[in-house]
């Protein structure tokens, strides 16, 4: 959510506190490219992976995330 905010300039979910918390738990991950079309698919996928609800669908550790970010930066 922090990376999403840094790149989009807006939070991934909006509304009152209870609404935002509910969306974080239940809503699908918003595609950052709807707000920032210049963001590449790979970066969008990293954000989506980080924000997955199920632990097994997220990066397994910081090294895996670092590697994915490095790959995008190199391209």
PyMOL Python script that loads the backbone (N, CA, C, O; Angstrom):
from pymol import cmd

cmd.read_pdbstr("""\
ATOM      1  N   UNK A   1       0.823  -1.190   0.000  1.00  0.00           N
ATOM      2  CA  UNK A   1       0.000   0.000   0.000  1.00  0.00           C
ATOM      3  C   UNK A   1       0.872   1.260   0.000  1.00  0.00           C
ATOM      4  O   UNK A   1       0.501   2.275  -0.591  1.00  0.00           O
ATOM      5  N   UNK A   2       2.022   1.193   0.659  1.00  0.00           N
ATOM      6  CA  UNK A   2       2.921   2.353   0.694  1.00  0.00           C
ATOM      7  C   UNK A   2       3.502   2.615  -0.697  1.00  0.00           C
ATOM      8  O   UNK A   2       3.532   3.759  -1.150  1.00  0.00           O
ATOM      9  N   UNK A   3       3.960   1.565  -1.374  1.00  0.00           N
ATOM     10  CA  UNK A   3       4.494   1.730  -2.724  1.00  0.00           C
ATOM     11  C   UNK A   3       3.405   2.248  -3.661  1.00  0.00           C
ATOM     12  O   UNK A   3       3.663   3.120  -4.491  1.00  0.00           O
ATOM     13  N   UNK A   4       2.209   1.723  -3.534  1.00  0.00           N
ATOM     14  CA  UNK A   4       1.074   2.200  -4.331  1.00  0.00           C
ATOM     15  C   UNK A   4       0.908   3.701  -4.112  1.00  0.00           C
ATOM     16  O   UNK A   4       0.809   4.462  -5.074  1.00  0.00           O
ATOM     17  N   UNK A   5       0.876   4.125  -2.856  1.00  0.00           N
ATOM     18  CA  UNK A   5       0.685   5.531  -2.519  1.00  0.00           C
ATOM     19  C   UNK A   5       1.823   6.394  -3.075  1.00  0.00           C
ATOM     20  O   UNK A   5       1.583   7.470  -3.623  1.00  0.00           O
ATOM     21  N   UNK A   6       3.054   5.917  -2.929  1.00  0.00           N
ATOM     22  CA  UNK A   6       4.208   6.681  -3.417  1.00  0.00           C
ATOM     23  C   UNK A   6       4.149   6.892  -4.929  1.00  0.00           C
ATOM     24  O   UNK A   6       4.490   7.970  -5.415  1.00  0.00           O
ATOM     25  N   UNK A   7       3.726   5.892  -5.664  1.00  0.00           N
ATOM     26  CA  UNK A   7       3.697   5.986  -7.116  1.00  0.00           C
ATOM     27  C   UNK A   7       2.426   6.640  -7.660  1.00  0.00           C
ATOM     28  O   UNK A   7       2.463   7.315  -8.689  1.00  0.00           O
ATOM     29  N   UNK A   8       1.316   6.441  -6.977  1.00  0.00           N
ATOM     30  CA  UNK A   8       0.034   6.957  -7.473  1.00  0.00           C
ATOM     31  C   UNK A   8      -0.310   8.325  -6.900  1.00  0.00           C
ATOM     32  O   UNK A   8      -1.068   9.081  -7.508  1.00  0.00           O
ATOM     33  N   UNK A   9       0.242   8.648  -5.731  1.00  0.00           N
ATOM     34  CA  UNK A   9      -0.124   9.902  -5.082  1.00  0.00           C
ATOM     35  C   UNK A   9      -1.486   9.837  -4.426  1.00  0.00           C
ATOM     36  O   UNK A   9      -2.061  10.866  -4.071  1.00  0.00           O
ATOM     37  N   UNK A  10      -2.003   8.630  -4.263  1.00  0.00           N
ATOM     38  CA  UNK A  10      -3.308   8.410  -3.631  1.00  0.00           C
ATOM     39  C   UNK A  10      -3.302   7.021  -3.003  1.00  0.00           C
ATOM     40  O   UNK A  10      -2.590   6.123  -3.452  1.00  0.00           O
ATOM     41  N   UNK A  11      -4.096   6.866  -1.974  1.00  0.00           N
ATOM     42  CA  UNK A  11      -4.202   5.564  -1.312  1.00  0.00           C
ATOM     43  C   UNK A  11      -4.947   4.575  -2.216  1.00  0.00           C
ATOM     44  O   UNK A  11      -5.772   4.984  -3.033  1.00  0.00           O
ATOM     45  N   UNK A  12      -4.661   3.286  -2.073  1.00  0.00           N
ATOM     46  CA  UNK A  12      -5.346   2.301  -2.911  1.00  0.00           C
ATOM     47  C   UNK A  12      -6.847   2.207  -2.634  1.00  0.00           C
ATOM     48  O   UNK A  12      -7.625   1.865  -3.525  1.00  0.00           O
ATOM     49  N   UNK A  13      -7.246   2.507  -1.415  1.00  0.00           N
ATOM     50  CA  UNK A  13      -8.666   2.472  -1.053  1.00  0.00           C
ATOM     51  C   UNK A  13      -9.022   3.789  -0.375  1.00  0.00           C
ATOM     52  O   UNK A  13      -8.205   4.367   0.342  1.00  0.00           O
ATOM     53  N   UNK A  14     -10.253   4.263  -0.605  1.00  0.00           N
ATOM     54  CA  UNK A  14     -10.679   5.499   0.031  1.00  0.00           C
ATOM     55  C   UNK A  14     -11.975   5.282   0.791  1.00  0.00           C
ATOM     56  O   UNK A  14     -12.621   4.242   0.663  1.00  0.00           O
ATOM     57  N   UNK A  15     -12.341   6.269   1.577  1.00  0.00           N
ATOM     58  CA  UNK A  15     -13.559   6.200   2.367  1.00  0.00           C
ATOM     59  C   UNK A  15     -13.269   6.462   3.836  1.00  0.00           C
ATOM     60  O   UNK A  15     -12.169   6.873   4.204  1.00  0.00           O
ATOM     61  N   UNK A  16     -14.257   6.221   4.653  1.00  0.00           N
ATOM     62  CA  UNK A  16     -14.084   6.346   6.098  1.00  0.00           C
ATOM     63  C   UNK A  16     -13.240   5.184   6.595  1.00  0.00           C
ATOM     64  O   UNK A  16     -13.100   4.176   5.902  1.00  0.00           O
ATOM     65  N   UNK A  17     -12.683   5.316   7.775  1.00  0.00           N
ATOM     66  CA  UNK A  17     -11.757   4.325   8.315  1.00  0.00           C
ATOM     67  C   UNK A  17     -12.308   2.907   8.228  1.00  0.00           C
ATOM     68  O   UNK A  17     -11.616   2.010   7.745  1.00  0.00           O
ATOM     69  N   UNK A  18     -13.515   2.689   8.676  1.00  0.00           N
ATOM     70  CA  UNK A  18     -14.112   1.349   8.636  1.00  0.00           C
ATOM     71  C   UNK A  18     -14.237   0.837   7.207  1.00  0.00           C
ATOM     72  O   UNK A  18     -14.023  -0.347   6.949  1.00  0.00           O
ATOM     73  N   UNK A  19     -14.579   1.716   6.287  1.00  0.00           N
ATOM     74  CA  UNK A  19     -14.700   1.326   4.876  1.00  0.00           C
ATOM     75  C   UNK A  19     -13.341   0.926   4.299  1.00  0.00           C
ATOM     76  O   UNK A  19     -13.233  -0.070   3.584  1.00  0.00           O
ATOM     77  N   UNK A  20     -12.319   1.701   4.614  1.00  0.00           N
ATOM     78  CA  UNK A  20     -10.967   1.406   4.115  1.00  0.00           C
ATOM     79  C   UNK A  20     -10.474   0.081   4.671  1.00  0.00           C
ATOM     80  O   UNK A  20      -9.923  -0.739   3.936  1.00  0.00           O
ATOM     81  N   UNK A  21     -10.670  -0.130   5.963  1.00  0.00           N
ATOM     82  CA  UNK A  21     -10.246  -1.390   6.571  1.00  0.00           C
ATOM     83  C   UNK A  21     -10.972  -2.570   5.939  1.00  0.00           C
ATOM     84  O   UNK A  21     -10.368  -3.609   5.672  1.00  0.00           O
ATOM     85  N   UNK A  22     -12.254  -2.407   5.703  1.00  0.00           N
ATOM     86  CA  UNK A  22     -13.037  -3.478   5.074  1.00  0.00           C
ATOM     87  C   UNK A  22     -12.530  -3.760   3.658  1.00  0.00           C
ATOM     88  O   UNK A  22     -12.402  -4.917   3.258  1.00  0.00           O
ATOM     89  N   UNK A  23     -12.244  -2.705   2.910  1.00  0.00           N
ATOM     90  CA  UNK A  23     -11.742  -2.880   1.544  1.00  0.00           C
ATOM     91  C   UNK A  23     -10.378  -3.572   1.536  1.00  0.00           C
ATOM     92  O   UNK A  23     -10.114  -4.414   0.678  1.00  0.00           O
ATOM     93  N   UNK A  24      -9.518  -3.219   2.485  1.00  0.00           N
ATOM     94  CA  UNK A  24      -8.209  -3.879   2.565  1.00  0.00           C
ATOM     95  C   UNK A  24      -8.367  -5.382   2.764  1.00  0.00           C
ATOM     96  O   UNK A  24      -7.550  -6.168   2.286  1.00  0.00           O
ATOM     97  N   UNK A  25      -9.411  -5.772   3.466  1.00  0.00           N
ATOM     98  CA  UNK A  25      -9.627  -7.194   3.760  1.00  0.00           C
ATOM     99  C   UNK A  25     -10.414  -7.926   2.672  1.00  0.00           C
ATOM    100  O   UNK A  25     -10.263  -9.138   2.518  1.00  0.00           O
ATOM    101  N   UNK A  26     -11.242  -7.217   1.924  1.00  0.00           N
ATOM    102  CA  UNK A  26     -12.159  -7.907   1.022  1.00  0.00           C
ATOM    103  C   UNK A  26     -12.075  -7.507  -0.450  1.00  0.00           C
ATOM    104  O   UNK A  26     -12.333  -8.337  -1.322  1.00  0.00           O
ATOM    105  N   UNK A  27     -11.725  -6.272  -0.744  1.00  0.00           N
ATOM    106  CA  UNK A  27     -11.747  -5.789  -2.128  1.00  0.00           C
ATOM    107  C   UNK A  27     -10.537  -6.298  -2.906  1.00  0.00           C
ATOM    108  O   UNK A  27      -9.480  -6.559  -2.332  1.00  0.00           O
ATOM    109  N   UNK A  28     -10.707  -6.432  -4.206  1.00  0.00           N
ATOM    110  CA  UNK A  28      -9.566  -6.825  -5.028  1.00  0.00           C
ATOM    111  C   UNK A  28      -8.553  -5.676  -5.068  1.00  0.00           C
ATOM    112  O   UNK A  28      -8.891  -4.513  -4.849  1.00  0.00           O
ATOM    113  N   UNK A  29      -7.323  -6.036  -5.351  1.00  0.00           N
ATOM    114  CA  UNK A  29      -6.251  -5.047  -5.394  1.00  0.00           C
ATOM    115  C   UNK A  29      -6.481  -4.125  -6.589  1.00  0.00           C
ATOM    116  O   UNK A  29      -6.592  -4.600  -7.720  1.00  0.00           O
ATOM    117  N   UNK A  30      -6.556  -2.809  -6.355  1.00  0.00           N
ATOM    118  CA  UNK A  30      -6.786  -1.895  -7.476  1.00  0.00           C
ATOM    119  C   UNK A  30      -5.562  -1.826  -8.393  1.00  0.00           C
ATOM    120  O   UNK A  30      -4.425  -1.901  -7.929  1.00  0.00           O
ATOM    121  N   UNK A  31      -5.799  -1.687  -9.661  1.00  0.00           N
ATOM    122  CA  UNK A  31      -4.714  -1.577 -10.629  1.00  0.00           C
ATOM    123  C   UNK A  31      -4.211  -0.135 -10.629  1.00  0.00           C
ATOM    124  O   UNK A  31      -4.941   0.789 -10.987  1.00  0.00           O
ATOM    125  N   UNK A  32      -2.965   0.040 -10.225  1.00  0.00           N
ATOM    126  CA  UNK A  32      -2.387   1.380 -10.132  1.00  0.00           C
ATOM    127  C   UNK A  32      -2.370   2.090 -11.477  1.00  0.00           C
ATOM    128  O   UNK A  32      -2.366   3.320 -11.534  1.00  0.00           O
ATOM    129  N   UNK A  33      -2.359   1.316 -12.562  1.00  0.00           N
ATOM    130  CA  UNK A  33      -2.294   1.918 -13.889  1.00  0.00           C
ATOM    131  C   UNK A  33      -3.573   2.664 -14.264  1.00  0.00           C
ATOM    132  O   UNK A  33      -3.589   3.425 -15.232  1.00  0.00           O
ATOM    133  N   UNK A  34      -4.641   2.448 -13.503  1.00  0.00           N
ATOM    134  CA  UNK A  34      -5.853   3.230 -13.757  1.00  0.00           C
ATOM    135  C   UNK A  34      -5.631   4.689 -13.368  1.00  0.00           C
ATOM    136  O   UNK A  34      -6.194   5.591 -13.989  1.00  0.00           O
ATOM    137  N   UNK A  35      -4.807   4.926 -12.336  1.00  0.00           N
ATOM    138  CA  UNK A  35      -4.471   6.289 -11.932  1.00  0.00           C
ATOM    139  C   UNK A  35      -3.226   6.803 -12.637  1.00  0.00           C
ATOM    140  O   UNK A  35      -3.131   7.983 -12.974  1.00  0.00           O
ATOM    141  N   UNK A  36      -2.272   5.902 -12.855  1.00  0.00           N
ATOM    142  CA  UNK A  36      -0.983   6.260 -13.464  1.00  0.00           C
ATOM    143  C   UNK A  36      -0.672   5.312 -14.617  1.00  0.00           C
ATOM    144  O   UNK A  36       0.059   4.341 -14.424  1.00  0.00           O
ATOM    145  N   UNK A  37      -1.205   5.566 -15.801  1.00  0.00           N
ATOM    146  CA  UNK A  37      -1.004   4.665 -16.942  1.00  0.00           C
ATOM    147  C   UNK A  37       0.457   4.489 -17.351  1.00  0.00           C
ATOM    148  O   UNK A  37       0.789   3.519 -18.032  1.00  0.00           O
ATOM    149  N   UNK A  38       1.333   5.406 -16.950  1.00  0.00           N
ATOM    150  CA  UNK A  38       2.745   5.311 -17.335  1.00  0.00           C
ATOM    151  C   UNK A  38       3.495   4.219 -16.570  1.00  0.00           C
ATOM    152  O   UNK A  38       4.610   3.857 -16.944  1.00  0.00           O
ATOM    153  N   UNK A  39       2.899   3.703 -15.519  1.00  0.00           N
ATOM    154  CA  UNK A  39       3.543   2.650 -14.728  1.00  0.00           C
ATOM    155  C   UNK A  39       3.473   1.344 -15.504  1.00  0.00           C
ATOM    156  O   UNK A  39       2.422   0.966 -16.020  1.00  0.00           O
ATOM    157  N   UNK A  40       4.606   0.666 -15.576  1.00  0.00           N
ATOM    158  CA  UNK A  40       4.676  -0.554 -16.388  1.00  0.00           C
ATOM    159  C   UNK A  40       3.935  -1.724 -15.721  1.00  0.00           C
ATOM    160  O   UNK A  40       3.662  -1.714 -14.521  1.00  0.00           O
ATOM    161  N   UNK A  41       3.631  -2.709 -16.533  1.00  0.00           N
ATOM    162  CA  UNK A  41       2.919  -3.904 -16.073  1.00  0.00           C
ATOM    163  C   UNK A  41       3.692  -4.604 -14.958  1.00  0.00           C
ATOM    164  O   UNK A  41       3.090  -5.071 -13.991  1.00  0.00           O
ATOM    165  N   UNK A  42       5.014  -4.682 -15.079  1.00  0.00           N
ATOM    166  CA  UNK A  42       5.822  -5.378 -14.076  1.00  0.00           C
ATOM    167  C   UNK A  42       5.732  -4.697 -12.714  1.00  0.00           C
ATOM    168  O   UNK A  42       5.629  -5.375 -11.692  1.00  0.00           O
ATOM    169  N   UNK A  43       5.769  -3.386 -12.688  1.00  0.00           N
ATOM    170  CA  UNK A  43       5.642  -2.649 -11.427  1.00  0.00           C
ATOM    171  C   UNK A  43       4.249  -2.835 -10.854  1.00  0.00           C
ATOM    172  O   UNK A  43       4.089  -3.015  -9.647  1.00  0.00           O
ATOM    173  N   UNK A  44       3.253  -2.792 -11.704  1.00  0.00           N
ATOM    174  CA  UNK A  44       1.882  -3.025 -11.261  1.00  0.00           C
ATOM    175  C   UNK A  44       1.742  -4.414 -10.639  1.00  0.00           C
ATOM    176  O   UNK A  44       1.060  -4.587  -9.628  1.00  0.00           O
ATOM    177  N   UNK A  45       2.389  -5.391 -11.250  1.00  0.00           N
ATOM    178  CA  UNK A  45       2.328  -6.762 -10.739  1.00  0.00           C
ATOM    179  C   UNK A  45       3.019  -6.879  -9.376  1.00  0.00           C
ATOM    180  O   UNK A  45       2.549  -7.616  -8.509  1.00  0.00           O
ATOM    181  N   UNK A  46       4.116  -6.169  -9.182  1.00  0.00           N
ATOM    182  CA  UNK A  46       4.804  -6.182  -7.878  1.00  0.00           C
ATOM    183  C   UNK A  46       3.875  -5.639  -6.800  1.00  0.00           C
ATOM    184  O   UNK A  46       3.758  -6.219  -5.720  1.00  0.00           O
ATOM    185  N   UNK A  47       3.223  -4.532  -7.097  1.00  0.00           N
ATOM    186  CA  UNK A  47       2.294  -3.939  -6.124  1.00  0.00           C
ATOM    187  C   UNK A  47       1.155  -4.900  -5.837  1.00  0.00           C
ATOM    188  O   UNK A  47       0.780  -5.095  -4.681  1.00  0.00           O
ATOM    189  N   UNK A  48       0.608  -5.495  -6.874  1.00  0.00           N
ATOM    190  CA  UNK A  48      -0.480  -6.447  -6.702  1.00  0.00           C
ATOM    191  C   UNK A  48      -0.048  -7.638  -5.844  1.00  0.00           C
ATOM    192  O   UNK A  48      -0.793  -8.084  -4.972  1.00  0.00           O
ATOM    193  N   UNK A  49       1.144  -8.143  -6.094  1.00  0.00           N
ATOM    194  CA  UNK A  49       1.652  -9.275  -5.311  1.00  0.00           C
ATOM    195  C   UNK A  49       1.828  -8.879  -3.853  1.00  0.00           C
ATOM    196  O   UNK A  49       1.474  -9.646  -2.957  1.00  0.00           O
ATOM    197  N   UNK A  50       2.364  -7.706  -3.608  1.00  0.00           N
ATOM    198  CA  UNK A  50       2.560  -7.238  -2.227  1.00  0.00           C
ATOM    199  C   UNK A  50       1.236  -7.094  -1.470  1.00  0.00           C
ATOM    200  O   UNK A  50       1.182  -7.290  -0.256  1.00  0.00           O
ATOM    201  N   UNK A  51       0.178  -6.752  -2.193  1.00  0.00           N
ATOM    202  CA  UNK A  51      -1.097  -6.473  -1.545  1.00  0.00           C
ATOM    203  C   UNK A  51      -2.063  -7.653  -1.532  1.00  0.00           C
ATOM    204  O   UNK A  51      -3.224  -7.492  -1.154  1.00  0.00           O
ATOM    205  N   UNK A  52      -1.611  -8.820  -1.932  1.00  0.00           N
ATOM    206  CA  UNK A  52      -2.483  -9.998  -1.936  1.00  0.00           C
ATOM    207  C   UNK A  52      -2.996 -10.299  -0.526  1.00  0.00           C
ATOM    208  O   UNK A  52      -2.276 -10.122   0.457  1.00  0.00           O
ATOM    209  N   UNK A  53      -4.219 -10.746  -0.442  1.00  0.00           N
ATOM    210  CA  UNK A  53      -4.837 -11.056   0.854  1.00  0.00           C
ATOM    211  C   UNK A  53      -4.245 -12.323   1.474  1.00  0.00           C
ATOM    212  O   UNK A  53      -4.040 -12.390   2.686  1.00  0.00           O
ATOM    213  N   UNK A  54      -3.976 -13.316   0.644  1.00  0.00           N
ATOM    214  CA  UNK A  54      -3.441 -14.592   1.136  1.00  0.00           C
ATOM    215  C   UNK A  54      -1.918 -14.535   1.201  1.00  0.00           C
ATOM    216  O   UNK A  54      -1.261 -14.163   0.228  1.00  0.00           O
ATOM    217  N   UNK A  55      -1.368 -14.901   2.340  1.00  0.00           N
ATOM    218  CA  UNK A  55       0.069 -14.844   2.560  1.00  0.00           C
ATOM    219  C   UNK A  55       0.849 -15.602   1.482  1.00  0.00           C
ATOM    220  O   UNK A  55       1.890 -15.126   1.030  1.00  0.00           O
ATOM    221  N   UNK A  56       0.369 -16.751   1.074  1.00  0.00           N
ATOM    222  CA  UNK A  56       1.060 -17.572   0.094  1.00  0.00           C
ATOM    223  C   UNK A  56       1.156 -16.939  -1.288  1.00  0.00           C
ATOM    224  O   UNK A  56       1.968 -17.371  -2.107  1.00  0.00           O
ATOM    225  N   UNK A  57       0.351 -15.935  -1.557  1.00  0.00           N
ATOM    226  CA  UNK A  57       0.377 -15.262  -2.853  1.00  0.00           C
ATOM    227  C   UNK A  57       1.293 -14.035  -2.854  1.00  0.00           C
ATOM    228  O   UNK A  57       1.572 -13.468  -3.910  1.00  0.00           O
ATOM    229  N   UNK A  58       1.761 -13.627  -1.666  1.00  0.00           N
ATOM    230  CA  UNK A  58       2.687 -12.497  -1.571  1.00  0.00           C
ATOM    231  C   UNK A  58       4.125 -12.984  -1.721  1.00  0.00           C
ATOM    232  O   UNK A  58       4.377 -14.189  -1.743  1.00  0.00           O
ATOM    233  N   UNK A  59       5.066 -12.051  -1.822  1.00  0.00           N
ATOM    234  CA  UNK A  59       6.476 -12.430  -1.873  1.00  0.00           C
ATOM    235  C   UNK A  59       6.820 -13.176  -0.596  1.00  0.00           C
ATOM    236  O   UNK A  59       6.361 -12.810   0.487  1.00  0.00           O
ATOM    237  N   UNK A  60       7.633 -14.227  -0.722  1.00  0.00           N
ATOM    238  CA  UNK A  60       7.916 -15.068   0.442  1.00  0.00           C
ATOM    239  C   UNK A  60       8.833 -14.397   1.456  1.00  0.00           C
ATOM    240  O   UNK A  60       8.783 -14.708   2.646  1.00  0.00           O
ATOM    241  N   UNK A  61       9.689 -13.459   0.976  1.00  0.00           N
ATOM    242  CA  UNK A  61      10.587 -12.761   1.901  1.00  0.00           C
ATOM    243  C   UNK A  61      11.070 -11.465   1.238  1.00  0.00           C
ATOM    244  O   UNK A  61      10.842 -11.258   0.047  1.00  0.00           O
ATOM    245  N   UNK A  62      11.731 -10.598   1.999  1.00  0.00           N
ATOM    246  CA  UNK A  62      12.196  -9.324   1.443  1.00  0.00           C
ATOM    247  C   UNK A  62      13.159  -9.501   0.269  1.00  0.00           C
ATOM    248  O   UNK A  62      13.177  -8.667  -0.637  1.00  0.00           O
ATOM    249  N   UNK A  63      13.942 -10.546   0.269  1.00  0.00           N
ATOM    250  CA  UNK A  63      14.883 -10.775  -0.824  1.00  0.00           C
ATOM    251  C   UNK A  63      14.156 -11.012  -2.144  1.00  0.00           C
ATOM    252  O   UNK A  63      14.586 -10.530  -3.191  1.00  0.00           O
ATOM    253  N   UNK A  64      13.067 -11.746  -2.089  1.00  0.00           N
ATOM    254  CA  UNK A  64      12.292 -11.994  -3.309  1.00  0.00           C
ATOM    255  C   UNK A  64      11.706 -10.682  -3.841  1.00  0.00           C
ATOM    256  O   UNK A  64      11.705 -10.446  -5.049  1.00  0.00           O
ATOM    257  N   UNK A  65      11.212  -9.840  -2.947  1.00  0.00           N
ATOM    258  CA  UNK A  65      10.694  -8.534  -3.346  1.00  0.00           C
ATOM    259  C   UNK A  65      11.828  -7.668  -3.895  1.00  0.00           C
ATOM    260  O   UNK A  65      11.658  -7.025  -4.931  1.00  0.00           O
ATOM    261  N   UNK A  66      12.957  -7.638  -3.235  1.00  0.00           N
ATOM    262  CA  UNK A  66      14.099  -6.849  -3.690  1.00  0.00           C
ATOM    263  C   UNK A  66      14.533  -7.274  -5.089  1.00  0.00           C
ATOM    264  O   UNK A  66      14.842  -6.433  -5.932  1.00  0.00           O
ATOM    265  N   UNK A  67      14.553  -8.555  -5.324  1.00  0.00           N
ATOM    266  CA  UNK A  67      14.935  -9.087  -6.620  1.00  0.00           C
ATOM    267  C   UNK A  67      13.954  -8.659  -7.706  1.00  0.00           C
ATOM    268  O   UNK A  67      14.370  -8.281  -8.801  1.00  0.00           O
ATOM    269  N   UNK A  68      12.666  -8.715  -7.416  1.00  0.00           N
ATOM    270  CA  UNK A  68      11.653  -8.298  -8.378  1.00  0.00           C
ATOM    271  C   UNK A  68      11.772  -6.816  -8.684  1.00  0.00           C
ATOM    272  O   UNK A  68      11.646  -6.406  -9.838  1.00  0.00           O
ATOM    273  N   UNK A  69      12.013  -6.013  -7.660  1.00  0.00           N
ATOM    274  CA  UNK A  69      12.182  -4.570  -7.869  1.00  0.00           C
ATOM    275  C   UNK A  69      13.437  -4.282  -8.677  1.00  0.00           C
ATOM    276  O   UNK A  69      13.422  -3.430  -9.566  1.00  0.00           O
ATOM    277  N   UNK A  70      14.522  -4.986  -8.378  1.00  0.00           N
ATOM    278  CA  UNK A  70      15.771  -4.785  -9.119  1.00  0.00           C
ATOM    279  C   UNK A  70      15.573  -5.132 -10.588  1.00  0.00           C
ATOM    280  O   UNK A  70      16.072  -4.419 -11.460  1.00  0.00           O
ATOM    281  N   UNK A  71      14.858  -6.207 -10.877  1.00  0.00           N
ATOM    282  CA  UNK A  71      14.603  -6.602 -12.273  1.00  0.00           C
ATOM    283  C   UNK A  71      13.853  -5.500 -13.021  1.00  0.00           C
ATOM    284  O   UNK A  71      14.169  -5.203 -14.172  1.00  0.00           O
ATOM    285  N   UNK A  72      12.871  -4.901 -12.374  1.00  0.00           N
ATOM    286  CA  UNK A  72      12.102  -3.839 -13.012  1.00  0.00           C
ATOM    287  C   UNK A  72      12.975  -2.597 -13.227  1.00  0.00           C
ATOM    288  O   UNK A  72      12.898  -1.956 -14.275  1.00  0.00           O
ATOM    289  N   UNK A  73      13.795  -2.266 -12.246  1.00  0.00           N
ATOM    290  CA  UNK A  73      14.652  -1.086 -12.365  1.00  0.00           C
ATOM    291  C   UNK A  73      15.696  -1.247 -13.470  1.00  0.00           C
ATOM    292  O   UNK A  73      16.044  -0.277 -14.142  1.00  0.00           O
ATOM    293  N   UNK A  74      16.191  -2.458 -13.656  1.00  0.00           N
ATOM    294  CA  UNK A  74      17.184  -2.709 -14.691  1.00  0.00           C
ATOM    295  C   UNK A  74      16.568  -2.532 -16.077  1.00  0.00           C
ATOM    296  O   UNK A  74      17.223  -2.047 -17.000  1.00  0.00           O
ATOM    297  N   UNK A  75      15.316  -2.926 -16.211  1.00  0.00           N
ATOM    298  CA  UNK A  75      14.626  -2.810 -17.505  1.00  0.00           C
ATOM    299  C   UNK A  75      14.276  -1.370 -17.742  1.00  0.00           C
ATOM    300  O   UNK A  75      13.689  -1.039 -18.772  1.00  0.00           O
TER     301      UNK A  75
END
""", "prot")
cmd.dss("prot")
cmd.show_as("cartoon", "prot")
cmd.util.cbc("prot")
cmd.orient("prot")
